[in-house]
């Protein structure tokens, strides 16, 4: 199976694949492919610390790589490890503050996985920490973040467009600790978010002692489902990202037989078999994932017209169009669908100024005309 990652040079992809499949990769520089290009690719894919660890652990193969390249990878890995020490302390303080005001968030994506699946947290780079809260706690959480000195990066909340708020704070060490506070598990599909959370997402949560007594995260079953859906939600815009596939690879190998059965059953209920099968087989092609027998059989199950499979199409226009149609299909009635269309065509003025990075309200009529024109292009052009 040949799989390409958008934005990744083929030479980088081939080297990474051979390294992680244990095929004795050797560095070969050419006029078109340099250390600089390779390092930029690896860092953008979130794979630099893992790659350095893999190469350094294979002493016999380390000599096949230029020392200057290994030094670059080592520097990136050390920087990530240093950041991790600061970020962990900041997160512990934040979770304790949440607990004091009665908010019990769930940690999502890379941060909890880095502490449960990876040998060391610093091996799993990430630009922020994601937390899921109840919709009822939105205002309380926003007030707390500002009180604690975090600066909101996305100040506009729009129910049908933006269901998260982002915050950042500079630490004394010069690092930026960033958080995405979600009250809907996915921005790209309300029906999935509703069904996923209603499936006892918080009830199935697991404690995360590595991050203190107030830390909790998704069960491994829910984490794998979420990782597969999150990957699909970004696929049409930016394609795959290798660190996301590596998360899926590790999650698959960490499931017990009982958890595999629960995973297959839950995915069928959510009607996202094709999304999950595609994600797992893609991860397998890169990292040689060893799947339990029941999961292997699941990957070849036939699916009949699953609507969510459309998320795997390529191209930004295709992605927005399919996301919108899926969202409309999942809304409860025509009144809610009308509200969704109206809000997407004519969002609040504050959102428009933020979205297009403008400050003067006089330009708003032009911005709304631009947004309307962009919508027409997306839905009328093939």
C-alpha positions as CSV (number, residue, x, y, z in Angstrom):
1,X,0.0,0.0,0.0
2,X,1.5,3.3,-1.1
3,X,0.5,6.3,1.0
4,X,1.6,9.8,0.6
5,X,1.3,12.7,3.1
6,X,0.5,16.1,1.7
7,X,3.4,18.5,2.1
8,X,5.9,15.7,2.7
9,X,8.7,15.3,0.2
10,X,8.7,11.7,-1.2
11,X,12.3,11.2,-0.2
12,X,11.5,12.1,3.4
13,X,8.5,9.8,3.4
14,X,10.5,6.9,2.1
15,X,13.3,7.3,4.7
16,X,10.8,7.6,7.6
17,X,8.9,4.6,6.4
18,X,12.0,2.5,6.2
19,X,13.2,3.7,9.7
20,X,9.9,2.9,11.4
21,X,9.4,-0.4,9.6
22,X,12.9,-1.5,10.6
23,X,14.2,-1.7,7.0
24,X,17.7,-0.3,7.6
25,X,17.3,3.2,6.1
26,X,20.5,5.0,5.1
27,X,20.9,8.7,4.4
28,X,21.4,9.7,0.8
29,X,21.6,13.4,0.0
30,X,21.0,14.8,-3.5
31,X,20.9,18.2,-5.1
32,X,17.1,18.4,-4.7
33,X,17.0,16.8,-1.2
34,X,19.0,18.2,1.7
35,X,19.3,17.9,5.4
36,X,17.4,21.2,5.7
37,X,14.5,19.9,3.7
38,X,14.5,16.6,5.6
39,X,14.5,18.3,9.0
40,X,11.8,20.7,8.1
41,X,9.6,17.8,7.0
42,X,10.2,15.7,10.0
43,X,9.6,18.6,12.5
44,X,6.4,19.7,10.7
45,X,5.1,16.1,10.9
46,X,5.9,16.0,14.7
47,X,8.3,13.1,14.2
48,X,11.7,14.6,15.2
49,X,12.0,13.3,18.8
50,X,10.8,9.8,17.8
51,X,13.1,9.7,14.8
52,X,16.1,10.7,16.9
53,X,15.3,8.1,19.6
54,X,14.9,5.4,17.0
55,X,18.2,6.2,15.2
56,X,20.1,6.7,18.4
57,X,18.9,3.3,19.8
58,X,20.2,1.5,16.8
59,X,23.9,2.0,17.2
60,X,24.9,0.0,14.2
61,X,22.7,2.1,12.0
62,X,23.5,5.5,13.5
63,X,26.7,5.7,11.4
64,X,24.5,5.7,8.2
65,X,23.3,9.2,9.1
66,X,25.3,12.5,9.0
67,X,26.4,13.7,12.4
68,X,25.2,17.2,11.5
69,X,21.7,15.8,10.9
70,X,21.7,13.8,14.2
71,X,22.7,17.0,16.0
72,X,19.8,18.9,14.6
73,X,17.4,16.1,15.6
74,X,18.9,15.9,19.0
75,X,18.5,19.6,19.6
76,X,14.9,19.5,18.6
77,X,14.3,16.5,20.9
78,X,16.0,18.2,23.9
79,X,14.0,21.4,23.3
80,X,10.8,19.4,23.3
81,X,11.8,17.6,26.5
82,X,12.5,20.9,28.2
83,X,9.2,22.3,27.1
84,X,7.5,19.2,28.4
85,X,8.8,19.9,32.0
86,X,7.4,23.4,32.0
87,X,4.1,22.5,30.2
88,X,3.4,19.6,32.7
89,X,3.8,21.9,35.7
90,X,1.5,24.6,34.1
91,X,-1.1,22.0,33.3
92,X,-1.1,20.6,36.8
93,X,-1.8,24.1,38.2
94,X,-4.5,24.7,35.7
95,X,-6.3,21.4,36.4
96,X,-6.2,22.1,40.2
97,X,-7.7,25.6,39.5
98,X,-10.5,24.0,37.4
99,X,-11.2,21.5,40.2
100,X,-11.5,24.3,42.8
101,X,-14.4,25.9,40.7
102,X,-16.1,22.6,40.0
103,X,-15.0,22.0,36.4
104,X,-13.8,18.4,35.5
105,X,-12.4,18.6,32.0
106,X,-11.3,15.6,29.9
107,X,-7.8,15.8,28.3
108,X,-7.9,15.1,24.6
109,X,-5.4,14.3,21.8
110,X,-1.7,14.5,22.2
111,X,-1.1,15.5,25.8
112,X,-2.8,12.5,27.6
113,X,-1.4,10.1,24.9
114,X,2.1,11.4,25.5
115,X,1.8,10.3,29.2
116,X,0.1,6.9,28.6
117,X,1.4,5.5,25.3
118,X,4.8,7.0,24.7
119,X,8.0,6.0,26.6
120,X,8.6,9.7,27.4
121,X,6.1,12.6,27.1
122,X,8.6,14.7,25.2
123,X,8.5,12.2,22.3
124,X,5.0,13.4,21.4
125,X,5.3,17.1,20.2
126,X,2.2,19.3,20.3
127,X,1.4,23.0,20.0
128,X,-1.3,23.0,22.6
129,X,-3.3,21.0,25.2
130,X,-6.9,20.2,24.4
131,X,-9.6,20.0,27.1
132,X,-13.2,19.1,26.8
133,X,-15.7,20.7,29.2
134,X,-19.4,20.7,29.6
135,X,-21.2,23.4,27.6
136,X,-22.6,24.7,30.9
137,X,-19.1,25.5,32.1
138,X,-18.1,27.7,29.2
139,X,-18.5,31.0,30.9
140,X,-17.0,29.8,34.2
141,X,-13.9,28.4,32.3
142,X,-13.4,31.6,30.3
143,X,-13.5,33.7,33.5
144,X,-11.0,31.4,35.2
145,X,-8.6,31.4,32.3
146,X,-8.5,35.2,32.2
147,X,-8.2,35.3,36.0
148,X,-5.1,33.0,35.8
149,X,-3.5,35.3,33.2
150,X,-4.1,33.4,30.0
151,X,-4.7,35.5,26.9
152,X,-7.6,34.4,24.7
153,X,-6.4,33.9,21.1
154,X,-9.9,33.3,19.6
155,X,-12.3,35.6,21.3
156,X,-15.4,34.9,19.3
157,X,-17.7,32.0,20.2
158,X,-20.2,31.1,17.4
159,X,-22.3,28.0,18.1
160,X,-22.4,26.7,14.5
161,X,-18.8,27.7,13.6
162,X,-16.4,27.8,16.5
163,X,-17.0,25.5,19.5
164,X,-13.8,26.1,21.3
165,X,-11.7,28.9,22.8
166,X,-7.9,29.1,22.7
167,X,-5.7,30.6,25.4
168,X,-2.0,31.2,25.8
169,X,0.4,32.3,28.5
170,X,4.1,33.0,28.4
171,X,6.1,31.2,31.2
172,X,9.1,32.5,33.1
173,X,11.3,30.1,31.0
174,X,10.1,31.8,27.7
175,X,7.8,29.0,26.6
176,X,4.2,29.5,25.6
177,X,1.7,27.2,27.2
178,X,-1.4,27.1,25.0
179,X,-4.8,25.5,25.6
180,X,-7.9,24.8,23.5
181,X,-11.0,24.6,25.6
182,X,-13.7,22.6,23.7
183,X,-17.4,22.3,24.6
184,X,-18.1,20.2,21.6
185,X,-15.8,17.2,20.8
186,X,-15.5,18.0,17.1
187,X,-15.9,21.2,15.2
188,X,-16.7,19.4,11.9
189,X,-19.7,17.4,12.8
190,X,-22.3,18.1,15.6
191,X,-24.1,14.7,15.1
192,X,-20.9,12.8,15.8
193,X,-20.0,15.0,18.7
194,X,-23.5,14.5,20.2
195,X,-23.6,10.7,19.7
196,X,-20.0,10.3,20.9
197,X,-20.5,12.2,24.1
198,X,-23.8,10.6,24.7
199,X,-22.1,7.3,24.6
200,X,-20.9,7.8,28.2
201,X,-17.7,9.6,27.2
202,X,-17.3,11.2,30.6
203,X,-18.5,8.1,32.4
204,X,-15.9,6.0,30.7
205,X,-13.1,8.5,31.4
206,X,-9.9,7.2,33.0
207,X,-7.7,8.8,35.6
208,X,-4.3,10.0,34.5
209,X,-2.1,9.9,37.6
210,X,1.0,11.0,35.7
211,X,-0.6,14.5,35.5
212,X,-2.0,14.7,39.0
213,X,-5.1,13.8,40.9
214,X,-7.3,16.1,38.9
215,X,-6.3,14.7,35.4
216,X,-8.7,12.5,33.5
217,X,-8.8,11.4,29.9
218,X,-10.7,9.3,27.4
219,X,-10.6,5.5,27.7
220,X,-8.3,3.9,25.1
221,X,-11.4,2.8,23.1
222,X,-12.8,6.3,23.0
223,X,-9.3,7.8,22.3
224,X,-8.9,5.6,19.2
225,X,-12.3,6.5,17.9
226,X,-11.6,10.1,18.5
227,X,-8.2,10.0,16.9
228,X,-9.6,8.4,13.7
229,X,-12.4,10.9,13.5
230,X,-10.1,13.9,14.2
231,X,-7.8,12.7,11.4
232,X,-10.8,12.6,9.0
233,X,-11.9,16.0,10.0
234,X,-8.6,17.5,8.9
235,X,-8.0,15.2,5.9
236,X,-9.5,17.3,3.1
237,X,-7.7,20.5,4.3
238,X,-4.2,19.2,5.1
239,X,-4.0,15.5,4.5
240,X,-2.4,13.2,7.0
241,X,0.0,14.1,9.7
242,X,2.4,11.3,10.7
243,X,2.3,12.0,14.5
244,X,-1.5,11.5,14.4
245,X,-1.1,8.2,12.6
246,X,1.6,7.2,15.1
247,X,-1.0,7.9,17.9
248,X,-3.4,5.5,16.1
249,X,-0.6,2.9,15.7
250,X,0.1,3.0,19.4
251,X,-3.5,2.9,20.5
252,X,-4.3,-0.1,18.3
253,X,-1.4,-2.0,19.8
254,X,-2.4,-1.1,23.4
255,X,-6.0,-2.4,23.2
256,X,-6.9,-5.5,25.1
257,X,-9.1,-8.2,23.5
258,X,-12.1,-6.8,25.5
259,X,-11.3,-3.3,24.3
260,X,-11.1,-4.4,20.7
261,X,-14.6,-5.8,20.9
262,X,-15.9,-2.7,22.5
263,X,-14.2,-0.5,19.9
264,X,-15.7,-2.5,16.9
265,X,-19.1,-2.3,18.5
266,X,-19.0,1.4,19.2
267,X,-17.7,2.2,15.7
268,X,-20.6,0.3,14.2
269,X,-23.1,2.2,16.3
270,X,-21.5,5.6,15.3
271,X,-21.5,4.4,11.6
272,X,-17.8,5.4,11.1
273,X,-16.4,2.0,10.2
274,X,-14.8,3.2,6.9
275,X,-13.2,6.2,8.6
276,X,-11.6,4.1,11.3
277,X,-10.6,1.3,9.0
278,X,-8.9,3.8,6.6
279,X,-7.0,5.4,9.5
280,X,-5.8,2.1,11.0
281,X,-4.7,0.6,7.6
282,X,-2.9,3.9,6.8
283,X,-1.1,3.9,10.1
284,X,-0.2,0.2,9.5
285,X,1.4,1.0,6.2
286,X,3.7,3.5,7.9
287,X,4.5,1.9,11.1
288,X,3.8,-1.8,10.7
289,X,1.0,-1.8,13.3
290,X,0.4,-5.3,14.8
291,X,-3.4,-5.6,15.2
292,X,-5.3,-8.2,17.2
293,X,-7.2,-10.8,15.0
294,X,-10.6,-9.3,15.7
295,X,-9.4,-5.8,14.6
296,X,-7.8,-7.3,11.5
297,X,-11.2,-8.7,10.5
298,X,-12.9,-5.4,11.3
299,X,-10.7,-3.6,8.8
300,X,-12.2,-5.6,6.0
301,X,-15.8,-5.2,7.0
302,X,-18.1,-4.0,4.2
303,X,-19.8,-0.7,4.8
304,X,-22.8,0.6,2.9
305,X,-22.8,4.3,2.1
306,X,-21.6,5.6,5.4
307,X,-22.1,9.4,5.2
308,X,-18.9,10.1,7.3
309,X,-16.7,8.4,4.6
310,X,-17.1,11.6,2.5
311,X,-14.8,13.4,5.0
312,X,-11.8,11.5,3.4
313,X,-12.0,13.4,0.1
314,X,-9.2,15.7,-0.8
315,X,-9.2,19.4,-1.4
316,X,-10.3,22.3,0.8
317,X,-13.4,23.1,-1.3
318,X,-14.5,19.5,-1.3
319,X,-13.9,19.3,2.5
320,X,-15.9,22.4,3.3
321,X,-18.8,21.3,1.0
322,X,-18.9,17.7,2.5
323,X,-18.6,19.0,6.1
324,X,-21.5,21.4,5.5
325,X,-23.7,18.8,4.0
326,X,-23.0,16.3,6.7
327,X,-23.7,18.9,9.4
328,X,-27.0,19.9,7.8
329,X,-28.0,16.2,7.6
330,X,-27.3,15.7,11.3
331,X,-29.2,18.7,12.6
332,X,-32.6,18.0,14.2
333,X,-35.0,20.0,12.0
334,X,-35.4,22.7,9.4
335,X,-35.4,25.5,11.9
336,X,-32.0,24.5,13.2
337,X,-30.7,24.0,9.6
338,X,-31.8,27.5,8.7
339,X,-30.0,28.9,11.8
340,X,-26.9,27.0,10.8
341,X,-27.0,28.4,7.2
342,X,-27.7,31.9,8.3
343,X,-25.0,31.9,11.0
344,X,-22.4,30.6,8.5
345,X,-23.3,33.1,5.8
346,X,-23.6,36.1,8.2
347,X,-21.6,35.4,11.4
348,X,-21.4,38.1,14.1
349,X,-19.3,41.1,13.3
350,X,-16.7,40.2,15.9
351,X,-16.2,36.8,14.3
352,X,-15.8,38.4,10.8
353,X,-13.1,40.8,12.0
354,X,-11.3,38.0,13.7
355,X,-11.6,35.6,10.8
356,X,-10.2,38.0,8.2
357,X,-7.8,39.7,10.6
358,X,-9.3,43.1,10.3
359,X,-10.0,45.8,12.9
360,X,-12.2,48.5,11.3
361,X,-15.9,47.8,11.3
362,X,-16.4,50.0,8.2
363,X,-15.0,47.1,6.1
364,X,-17.6,44.7,7.3
365,X,-19.9,45.0,4.3
366,X,-17.0,44.0,2.0
367,X,-16.1,41.1,4.3
368,X,-19.6,39.7,4.2
369,X,-19.7,40.0,0.4
370,X,-16.4,38.2,0.3
371,X,-17.6,35.4,2.6
372,X,-20.8,35.0,0.5
373,X,-18.8,34.8,-2.7
374,X,-16.4,32.2,-1.2
375,X,-19.4,30.1,-0.3
376,X,-20.8,30.3,-3.8
377,X,-17.5,29.2,-5.3
378,X,-17.2,26.3,-2.9
379,X,-20.7,24.9,-3.6
380,X,-21.0,25.8,-7.3
381,X,-17.6,24.8,-8.6
382,X,-16.7,21.2,-9.0
